[in-house]
């Protein structure tokens, strides 16, 4: 089983492998997982640069691999447009959202709750409705302070594996891959954003931490929406 095979130290791999070796390793991880899980392997596509890499890698392993996008009422117009274009190009991408009513400006008063309702709930629905046994994400360990402790393959929920095939890639290598393969990306990067999210919670930011522009001015600054930290199968709201 893949989870027992992949035991290397992530921190060492980030430094040790060159760009081409990382690409090869990522493809191998997806390929092995696809052989193990088949149609139960599904890619999470956030429409950010890392997801664009993951989606492009997965399509090389098999054009049949399915994916899901989680969107919210607060996504920027550019992201919504890019989403429509991606779904038109890849009908095997399903879109999930939650139209439940929420208090006005919940993203200011309780961003954790807002993310739980608008982002985590649709991911749980996607996992259930698409019968996912292994989901594939674009998580990277060098993205920011909250992302240093992940593994390339992990089982946070019993019976649901999470594969992070580009965990050891640098930001530079993501852009190298996208440029070399002429992959279309969300146009917001052209405006200076480095990490993309909902409009009220995402600013253009400089500095070492790629996610520093997320939830600026709140306790969640540079943090997580919860899809990588909260249970997706056994949970209580
Ligand atoms: S990123 Fe902001 S607006 Fe989007 S779900 Fe989270 S708190 Fe709400």
Boltz pocket constraint, residues with backbone or C-beta under 6 A from the ligand:
constraints:
  - pocket:
      binder: B
      contacts: [[A, 72], [A, 74], [A, 106], [A, 107], [A, 110], [A, 111], [A, 112], [A, 114], [A, 115], [A, 116], [A, 118], [A, 119], [A, 197], [A, 198], [A, 199], [A, 200], [A, 201], [A, 225]]
      max_distance: 6.0
